[in-house]
Amino acid sequence: MLSLLAIVGRPNVGKSALFNRISKRRIAIVHAEPGVTRDRIAIDLNWNEACFTLVDTGGIGMWHGEKTGDELADAALKQVNLAIDEADVILFVVDTHEGITPLDEDIAAQLRASNKPVLLVSNKADNERIELNSSEFAALGFDYIYPVSAIHDRGISAVMNHATKLLIQHGKAEIKTNTDTPDSSAERPVNLAFVGKPNAGKSSIINALLKSERVLVSSIPGTTRDSVHVPLTIETDGIRRSYNLIDTAGIRKKRSVGSSVEFFSVKRAENSIEACDIAILVVDAEEGILEQDKKVAGLIAKARKACIVVITKWDLIPHYQGTVDTGSKSSAASGGSEPEPTLDDFGRWVQSKLFFLDFAPVIFASSKTGFNLDRLLGAIDFVSEQYRQKVSTGILNRVLNDAIEFRQPLSATGKRLKFFYAVQTHTAPPQFMLFVNRDELFSQPYVKYLAGRLRDAFGFEGCPIVIKARPRPKTIAPKRNRDKQV
């Protein structure tokens, strides 16, 4: 774990804008509406050769020790308090325009009681005239006040130079020296995007995997707004595996998106699908597979991402017999009782409903009881290996040649497909180029047939398979010299 530099303050003082400015990325959603940030947003940074984790937090909008009865507000405040407890250095952000407020004074008292190094950041000091107002904050009792403007990039270097110096002095920051070289043997973390409709249980699954309340959970749909990245490292039989868990906002119907904040939340969730290695599609077991689940699955299929379907809240389904038509054969006709559907039956039923993700394994799990979470991690490892699998060219050509000889594509003109050879052009996802005599014979059903034969031979479980056909260039005979000699 790297040292933590936490950004705290009351709502709408510009914490997320400061976070984005320091990280030099547009990670946290910035909006004029107070209370947009709810979860802890974190990113690992290197500033002045010091390596640390920068954490953005939700605004502290109530007095210390106050309970509002608002489930979402209380849960967001709990996340802030956890960030303060774990922080090594704190940036306390205030609003230069508004001056000291009673809530600022209450937060200042809480931070002094934490005994953590605190740098007071007077944000929105957009010019020298406004910057003079920063002196008012000396009454809050902190030794260091830094006037900055996150929007206009004023004063950021000064506060960060001091913050990293404090981290180093307290032995809390890793130092990156010029002699350090990247470890080529270390694999990058596997990016896992947990996606689905609102309130499907995405955040609960992540917390269960982490065995901590790292991301905000409530029964209110739309709790998660930003895409929250959380690292996870697991060691099994001496092998360390690293993951980057991405908690995303629930993807709702476009007509149901009622504000610009919701729009940006959904957009970042969609971007997380594009950027991930494996998409974990989370479906609520109580509600079953709805139209919106299918639309999210469509986004995954369109992005050509590996996928695992997690049917969560399975502990709420004590008797699953007869809840869905799984297609199991009944023995009632022979005088016996109807067999109880198995989880495999349910898995096949789910794949039939999400037919464009029929390659994705289905895991039935519960974040509350921990049921099948170990199986989920096993599936992630297996699919990750399948996603990067490279097939031998010789074996690939034998498999495809047999598949094409066994079943020729339909042709209205009676033309026959002649297969020359194939190569795997990419991994993650696996892509294959087939050189043939006529590429127009490759219909979508025939491509699906060939993909099925490749799965039978090589697995590729959880992975989309991309097959492209290219007609082999015809050899053109050299033109004869017909010039006559004089």
C-alpha positions as CSV (number, residue, x, y, z in Angstrom):
1,M,0.0,0.0,0.0
2,L,1.3,3.4,-0.9
3,S,1.0,6.4,1.4
4,L,-2.4,8.3,1.1
5,L,-2.8,12.0,0.4
6,A,-6.5,12.8,1.0
7,I,-8.5,15.8,-0.2
8,V,-11.4,16.7,2.2
9,G,-13.7,19.6,2.8
10,R,-17.3,20.6,2.7
11,P,-19.4,20.3,-0.5
12,N,-18.8,22.3,-3.6
13,V,-15.4,23.9,-2.7
14,G,-13.7,22.4,-5.7
15,K,-12.2,19.1,-4.3
16,S,-12.8,17.1,-7.5
17,A,-11.4,19.9,-9.7
18,L,-8.3,19.9,-7.5
19,F,-8.1,16.1,-7.7
20,N,-8.3,16.3,-11.5
21,R,-5.7,19.1,-11.7
22,I,-3.2,17.3,-9.6
23,S,-3.7,14.0,-11.4
24,K,-3.7,15.7,-14.8
25,R,-6.7,13.6,-15.8
26,R,-10.4,14.2,-15.9
27,I,-11.3,11.4,-13.5
28,A,-13.7,12.8,-10.9
29,I,-16.9,14.4,-12.1
30,V,-16.9,18.1,-11.6
31,H,-20.2,19.9,-11.5
32,A,-21.8,22.9,-9.8
33,E,-24.3,20.7,-8.0
34,P,-23.1,20.1,-4.4
35,G,-22.5,16.5,-3.3
36,V,-21.7,15.0,-6.7
37,T,-18.7,13.0,-5.4
38,R,-19.8,10.2,-3.0
39,D,-17.2,7.5,-3.2
40,R,-13.5,7.7,-2.5
41,I,-11.8,8.2,-5.9
42,A,-8.2,7.2,-5.8
43,I,-5.2,7.2,-8.2
44,D,-1.5,6.4,-7.8
45,L,0.8,9.3,-8.7
46,N,4.4,10.2,-8.8
47,W,5.2,13.8,-7.8
48,N,8.8,15.0,-7.2
49,E,10.0,11.4,-7.3
50,A,7.5,10.5,-4.4
51,C,5.0,7.8,-5.1
52,F,1.7,8.0,-3.3
53,T,-2.1,7.5,-3.7
54,L,-4.2,10.7,-4.1
55,V,-7.8,10.3,-2.8
56,D,-10.8,12.5,-3.5
57,T,-13.7,12.4,-1.1
58,G,-17.3,13.5,-0.9
59,G,-18.2,16.8,0.7
60,I,-18.7,16.8,4.5
61,G,-22.2,18.3,4.6
62,M,-23.1,17.8,8.2
63,W,-21.7,18.4,11.7
64,H,-19.3,16.0,13.3
65,G,-21.3,13.1,14.9
66,E,-24.5,14.2,13.2
67,K,-26.9,11.6,11.8
68,T,-29.3,12.7,9.2
69,G,-31.4,9.6,8.8
70,D,-30.5,9.9,5.1
71,E,-29.0,6.5,4.1
72,L,-27.0,7.9,1.2
73,A,-25.7,10.9,3.1
74,D,-24.6,8.9,6.1
75,A,-22.9,6.3,3.9
76,A,-21.0,9.0,2.0
77,L,-19.9,10.6,5.2
78,K,-18.6,7.2,6.4
79,Q,-16.5,7.0,3.3
80,V,-15.0,10.4,4.1
81,N,-14.2,9.4,7.7
82,L,-12.5,6.3,6.5
83,A,-10.3,8.3,4.2
84,I,-9.3,10.7,7.0
85,D,-8.4,7.7,9.2
86,E,-6.3,6.1,6.5
87,A,-4.7,9.3,5.3
88,D,-1.0,10.2,6.0
89,V,-1.3,13.8,4.9
90,I,-4.6,15.8,4.4
91,L,-5.4,18.7,2.0
92,F,-8.2,20.6,3.6
93,V,-10.0,22.6,0.9
94,V,-12.0,25.8,1.5
95,D,-13.7,28.3,-0.8
96,T,-11.8,31.6,-1.0
97,H,-14.9,33.4,-2.3
98,E,-17.2,32.4,0.5
99,G,-14.7,32.7,3.4
100,I,-15.0,30.8,6.7
101,T,-18.3,29.0,7.3
102,P,-19.4,27.3,10.5
103,L,-19.0,24.0,8.7
104,D,-15.4,24.8,7.8
105,E,-14.8,25.4,11.5
106,D,-16.3,22.1,12.5
107,I,-14.3,20.2,9.9
108,A,-11.1,22.0,11.0
109,A,-11.7,20.8,14.6
110,Q,-12.2,17.2,13.4
111,L,-9.0,17.4,11.4
112,R,-7.0,18.8,14.3
113,A,-8.2,15.9,16.5
114,S,-6.9,13.4,13.9
115,N,-3.3,14.5,14.6
116,K,-2.5,14.2,10.9
117,P,-0.4,16.8,8.9
118,V,-2.9,19.2,7.4
119,L,-2.3,21.7,4.6
120,L,-5.2,24.2,4.2
121,V,-5.9,24.8,0.5
122,S,-7.8,28.0,-0.2
123,N,-9.3,27.2,-3.6
124,K,-10.9,29.5,-6.3
125,A,-8.2,32.1,-5.7
126,D,-8.4,32.9,-9.4
127,N,-6.3,36.1,-9.4
128,E,-4.1,38.1,-7.0
129,R,-6.9,40.3,-5.8
130,I,-9.1,37.3,-4.7
131,E,-6.0,35.6,-3.3
132,L,-5.8,38.3,-0.6
133,N,-8.9,36.9,1.0
134,S,-7.1,33.7,1.8
135,S,-5.5,35.3,4.9
136,E,-8.9,35.0,6.6
137,F,-8.5,31.2,7.0
138,A,-5.6,31.7,9.4
139,A,-8.4,31.7,12.1
140,L,-8.9,28.0,11.5
141,G,-5.6,27.3,13.2
142,F,-3.4,25.6,10.6
143,D,0.2,26.6,10.0
144,Y,0.1,26.4,6.2
145,I,-2.3,28.1,3.9
146,Y,-2.0,27.7,0.1
147,P,-4.1,29.9,-2.2
148,V,-4.8,28.0,-5.4
149,S,-7.1,27.9,-8.4
150,A,-7.7,24.4,-9.5
151,I,-9.6,25.6,-12.6
152,H,-6.8,28.0,-13.7
153,D,-3.8,25.9,-12.4
154,R,-2.6,28.5,-10.0
155,G,-0.5,27.6,-6.9
156,I,-0.8,23.8,-7.4
157,S,2.9,23.1,-7.5
158,A,3.6,24.9,-4.2
159,V,1.0,22.9,-2.2
160,M,2.0,19.6,-3.8
161,N,5.7,20.2,-3.2
162,H,5.0,20.7,0.5
163,A,2.6,17.7,0.7
164,T,5.1,15.3,-0.9
165,K,7.9,16.6,1.4
166,L,5.7,15.8,4.4
167,L,5.1,12.3,3.1
168,I,8.8,11.7,2.6
169,Q,9.8,13.2,6.0
170,H,7.3,11.0,7.8
171,G,8.6,7.9,5.8
172,K,5.2,7.5,4.3
173,A,6.1,7.8,0.6
174,E,8.0,5.5,-1.7
175,I,10.9,7.2,-3.4
176,K,11.4,6.6,-7.1
177,T,15.1,7.0,-8.0
178,N,16.7,7.4,-11.4
179,T,18.2,3.9,-11.0
180,D,14.8,2.3,-10.8
181,T,13.9,0.3,-13.9
182,P,10.5,-1.1,-14.7
183,D,10.1,-4.8,-13.9
184,S,9.4,-6.3,-17.3
185,S,8.4,-9.6,-15.6
186,A,5.6,-8.0,-13.6
187,E,2.3,-8.2,-15.4
188,R,0.0,-5.3,-15.4
189,P,-3.2,-5.6,-13.3
190,V,-6.3,-7.1,-15.0
191,N,-8.9,-4.3,-15.4
192,L,-12.3,-5.6,-14.3
193,A,-15.3,-3.3,-14.9
194,F,-18.4,-4.2,-12.8
195,V,-21.3,-3.0,-14.9
196,G,-25.1,-3.3,-14.9
197,K,-28.3,-1.4,-14.3
198,P,-28.7,0.6,-11.1
199,N,-28.9,-1.2,-7.8
200,A,-27.9,-4.6,-9.2
201,G,-25.4,-5.1,-6.5
202,K,-22.1,-4.1,-8.2
203,S,-20.6,-2.2,-5.2
204,S,-21.6,-4.9,-2.8
205,I,-19.8,-7.5,-4.8
206,I,-16.6,-5.4,-4.9
207,N,-16.7,-4.8,-1.2
208,A,-17.2,-8.5,-0.6
209,L,-14.1,-9.3,-2.8
210,L,-12.1,-6.7,-0.9
211,K,-13.5,-7.7,2.5
212,S,-13.9,-4.1,3.4
213,E,-16.4,-1.2,2.9
214,R,-14.2,0.4,0.2
215,V,-17.1,1.7,-2.0
216,L,-20.3,3.2,-1.1
217,V,-23.4,0.9,-0.9
218,S,-27.0,1.9,-0.3
219,S,-30.4,0.6,-1.3
220,I,-31.0,3.8,-3.3
221,P,-30.5,3.3,-7.1
222,G,-27.8,5.6,-8.6
223,T,-25.6,5.6,-5.5
224,T,-22.4,5.3,-7.5
225,R,-21.6,8.2,-9.8
226,D,-17.9,8.2,-10.6
227,S,-16.1,5.1,-11.9
228,V,-14.1,4.1,-8.8
229,H,-10.9,2.2,-9.3
230,V,-9.7,-0.1,-6.5
231,P,-6.6,-2.3,-6.6
232,L,-6.8,-5.9,-5.3
233,T,-3.9,-8.4,-5.0
234,I,-4.5,-12.1,-4.2
235,E,-1.8,-14.7,-3.6
236,T,-2.7,-18.3,-4.2
237,D,-0.1,-21.1,-4.1
238,G,2.7,-18.6,-4.2
239,I,1.4,-16.9,-7.3
240,R,0.4,-13.2,-6.9
241,R,-2.3,-11.8,-9.2
242,S,-3.2,-8.1,-9.4
243,Y,-6.5,-6.7,-10.4
244,N,-8.0,-3.2,-10.8
245,L,-11.7,-3.4,-9.8
246,I,-13.8,-0.6,-11.4
247,D,-17.1,0.1,-9.8
248,T,-19.3,2.0,-12.2
249,A,-22.6,3.9,-12.1
250,G,-25.7,1.9,-13.0
251,I,-26.4,2.2,-16.8
252,R,-30.1,3.3,-17.1
253,K,-32.3,4.0,-20.1
254,K,-31.4,7.2,-21.9
255,R,-34.9,8.6,-21.4
256,S,-34.5,7.9,-17.6
257,V,-31.3,10.0,-17.3
258,G,-32.6,13.1,-15.6
259,S,-29.6,15.4,-15.1
260,S,-26.2,16.2,-16.5
261,V,-24.6,14.5,-13.5
262,E,-26.4,11.2,-14.4
263,F,-25.4,11.7,-18.0
264,F,-21.7,11.9,-17.2
265,S,-22.0,9.0,-14.7
266,V,-23.5,6.7,-17.4
267,K,-21.0,7.9,-20.0
268,R,-18.0,7.1,-17.7
269,A,-19.5,3.6,-17.0
270,E,-19.7,3.1,-20.8
271,N,-16.1,4.3,-21.1
272,S,-15.1,1.8,-18.4
273,I,-16.4,-1.0,-20.6
274,E,-14.3,0.3,-23.5
275,A,-11.1,0.4,-21.3
276,C,-11.5,-2.8,-19.3
277,D,-10.0,-6.3,-20.0
278,I,-13.0,-8.2,-18.6
279,A,-16.5,-6.8,-18.1
280,I,-18.4,-8.3,-15.1
281,L,-22.1,-8.0,-15.9
282,V,-24.0,-7.9,-12.6
283,V,-27.7,-9.0,-12.8
284,D,-30.1,-8.9,-9.8
285,A,-31.4,-12.4,-9.1
286,E,-34.7,-11.1,-7.7
287,E,-35.6,-9.1,-10.7
288,G,-34.3,-11.5,-13.3
289,I,-33.0,-10.5,-16.7
290,L,-34.7,-7.3,-17.8
291,E,-34.5,-5.3,-21.0
292,Q,-31.9,-3.0,-19.6
293,D,-29.6,-5.9,-18.7
294,K,-29.7,-7.0,-22.3
295,K,-28.8,-3.4,-23.4
296,V,-25.8,-3.4,-21.1
297,A,-24.8,-6.8,-22.5
298,G,-25.1,-5.3,-26.0
299,L,-22.6,-2.6,-25.0
300,I,-20.2,-5.3,-23.9
301,A,-20.6,-7.3,-27.1
302,K,-20.2,-4.2,-29.2
303,A,-16.9,-3.3,-27.5
304,R,-15.7,-6.9,-28.1
305,K,-14.8,-7.4,-24.4
306,A,-14.4,-10.6,-22.5
307,C,-17.3,-11.1,-20.1
308,I,-18.5,-12.9,-17.0
309,V,-22.1,-12.8,-16.0
310,V,-22.7,-12.6,-12.2
311,I,-26.2,-13.3,-10.9
312,T,-26.0,-11.6,-7.6
313,K,-28.2,-11.6,-4.5
314,W,-28.6,-15.4,-4.9
315,D,-29.2,-15.7,-1.1
316,L,-32.6,-14.0,-1.7
317,I,-33.7,-16.9,-3.8
318,P,-34.2,-19.7,-1.3
319,H,-36.4,-21.9,-3.6
320,Y,-35.5,-21.5,-7.3
321,Q,-37.5,-24.4,-8.6
322,G,-40.1,-23.3,-11.1
323,T,-39.0,-19.6,-11.0
324,V,-37.9,-19.8,-14.6
325,D,-38.5,-22.1,-17.5
326,T,-35.0,-23.6,-17.9
327,G,-36.1,-26.2,-20.4
328,S,-35.3,-29.1,-18.1
329,K,-37.0,-32.4,-19.2
330,S,-39.8,-33.4,-16.9
331,S,-40.2,-37.0,-15.7
332,A,-43.9,-36.4,-14.8
333,A,-45.0,-38.2,-18.0
334,S,-43.2,-41.3,-16.8
335,G,-44.8,-41.1,-13.4
336,G,-41.9,-39.5,-11.6
337,S,-41.7,-36.0,-10.1
338,E,-40.3,-33.1,-12.1
339,P,-36.5,-32.8,-11.5
340,E,-35.3,-29.7,-9.8
341,P,-33.3,-27.4,-12.1
342,T,-29.6,-27.2,-11.3
343,L,-27.3,-24.1,-11.4
344,D,-26.1,-25.4,-14.8
345,D,-29.7,-25.3,-16.0
346,F,-30.0,-21.8,-14.8
347,G,-26.7,-20.9,-16.4
348,R,-27.9,-22.1,-19.8
349,W,-31.1,-20.3,-19.4
350,V,-29.2,-17.0,-18.7
351,Q,-27.0,-17.6,-21.8
352,S,-30.1,-18.1,-23.9
353,K,-31.6,-14.8,-22.7
354,L,-28.3,-13.0,-23.3
355,F,-27.6,-14.9,-26.5
356,F,-25.1,-12.4,-27.8
357,L,-23.0,-13.2,-24.7
358,D,-23.5,-16.9,-24.9
359,F,-19.7,-17.4,-24.6
360,A,-19.7,-15.8,-21.1
361,P,-19.6,-18.1,-18.0
362,V,-22.4,-17.5,-15.5
363,I,-21.7,-17.3,-11.8
364,F,-24.4,-17.3,-9.2
365,A,-23.1,-15.4,-6.1
366,S,-24.0,-13.6,-3.0
367,S,-22.0,-10.7,-1.5
368,K,-23.9,-11.1,1.8
369,T,-23.0,-14.8,2.4
370,G,-19.8,-14.9,0.2
371,F,-21.4,-17.7,-1.9
372,N,-19.3,-18.5,-5.0
373,L,-17.0,-15.5,-4.7
374,D,-14.0,-17.8,-4.8
375,R,-15.5,-19.3,-8.0
376,L,-15.8,-15.8,-9.4
377,L,-12.1,-15.1,-8.8
378,G,-11.3,-18.4,-10.4
379,A,-13.4,-17.6,-13.5
380,I,-11.7,-14.2,-13.8
381,D,-8.2,-15.8,-13.8
382,F,-9.3,-18.4,-16.4
383,V,-11.0,-16.0,-18.7
384,S,-8.0,-13.6,-18.5
385,E,-5.8,-16.4,-19.7
386,Q,-8.2,-17.4,-22.5
387,Y,-8.4,-13.7,-23.6
388,R,-4.7,-13.6,-24.2
389,Q,-4.3,-17.1,-25.7
390,K,-2.2,-17.5,-28.8
391,V,-3.0,-20.4,-31.1
392,S,-0.4,-22.3,-33.1
393,T,-0.8,-21.5,-36.8
394,G,-0.5,-25.1,-37.9
395,I,-3.1,-26.4,-35.5
396,L,-5.4,-23.4,-36.3
397,N,-5.3,-24.2,-40.0
398,R,-6.1,-27.9,-39.5
399,V,-9.1,-27.1,-37.3
400,L,-10.5,-24.5,-39.8
401,N,-9.9,-26.7,-42.8
402,D,-11.8,-29.5,-41.2
403,A,-14.6,-27.2,-40.2
404,I,-15.0,-25.7,-43.7
405,E,-14.8,-29.2,-45.4
406,F,-17.5,-30.5,-43.0
407,R,-19.9,-27.6,-43.7
408,Q,-19.8,-25.3,-46.7
409,P,-21.5,-21.9,-46.5
410,L,-24.8,-21.5,-48.3
411,S,-24.4,-19.8,-51.7
412,A,-27.3,-18.6,-53.9
413,T,-25.0,-18.9,-57.0
414,G,-23.7,-22.3,-56.1
415,K,-20.1,-21.1,-55.6
416,R,-17.9,-23.2,-53.3
417,L,-15.7,-21.7,-50.6
418,K,-12.0,-22.6,-51.0
419,F,-9.9,-22.1,-47.9
420,F,-6.2,-21.4,-48.3
421,Y,-4.8,-20.6,-44.8
422,A,-5.5,-18.6,-41.6
423,V,-3.5,-16.7,-39.0
424,Q,-4.3,-15.3,-35.6
425,T,-3.7,-11.5,-35.9
426,H,-4.5,-10.4,-32.4
427,T,-5.2,-11.5,-28.8
428,A,-7.4,-9.7,-26.3
429,P,-9.8,-10.3,-28.0
430,P,-8.7,-13.2,-30.2
431,Q,-8.9,-12.2,-33.9
432,F,-8.3,-14.4,-36.9
433,M,-7.8,-13.6,-40.6
434,L,-8.9,-16.3,-43.1
435,F,-7.6,-16.1,-46.7
436,V,-10.2,-17.6,-49.1
437,N,-11.3,-17.4,-52.7
438,R,-14.6,-15.5,-52.0
439,D,-15.1,-13.4,-48.8
440,E,-18.7,-12.7,-49.8
441,L,-19.6,-16.3,-48.8
442,F,-19.0,-15.4,-45.1
443,S,-22.4,-14.7,-43.7
444,Q,-22.9,-14.0,-40.0
445,P,-24.4,-17.4,-39.3
446,Y,-21.3,-19.0,-40.9
447,V,-18.9,-16.9,-38.9
448,K,-20.8,-18.0,-35.8
449,Y,-20.4,-21.6,-36.9
450,L,-16.6,-21.2,-37.3
451,A,-16.3,-19.4,-34.0
452,G,-18.1,-22.4,-32.3
453,R,-15.6,-24.8,-33.9
454,L,-12.7,-22.7,-32.6
455,R,-14.2,-22.7,-29.1
456,D,-14.6,-26.5,-29.3
457,A,-10.9,-26.8,-30.2
458,F,-9.2,-24.1,-28.1
459,G,-11.7,-22.9,-25.5
460,F,-11.8,-19.1,-25.5
461,E,-14.4,-19.3,-22.7
462,G,-15.7,-15.8,-21.8
463,C,-14.1,-14.3,-24.9
464,P,-15.6,-12.9,-28.1
465,I,-13.9,-14.3,-31.3
466,V,-13.4,-12.0,-34.2
467,I,-13.2,-13.7,-37.6
468,K,-12.4,-11.8,-40.8
469,A,-12.1,-13.1,-44.3
470,R,-10.0,-11.8,-47.1
471,P,-9.9,-13.0,-50.7
472,R,-6.4,-14.1,-51.7
473,P,-5.1,-11.8,-54.5
474,K,-5.1,-13.4,-57.9
475,T,-1.8,-13.9,-59.6
476,I,-1.6,-11.7,-62.7
477,A,0.5,-13.2,-65.5
478,P,3.2,-10.9,-66.9
479,K,2.3,-9.0,-70.0
480,R,4.1,-10.3,-73.1
481,N,6.3,-8.0,-75.1
482,R,4.6,-7.7,-78.4
483,D,6.8,-4.9,-79.9
484,K,8.3,-5.9,-83.2
485,Q,11.9,-5.3,-83.9
486,V,12.8,-3.0,-86.8
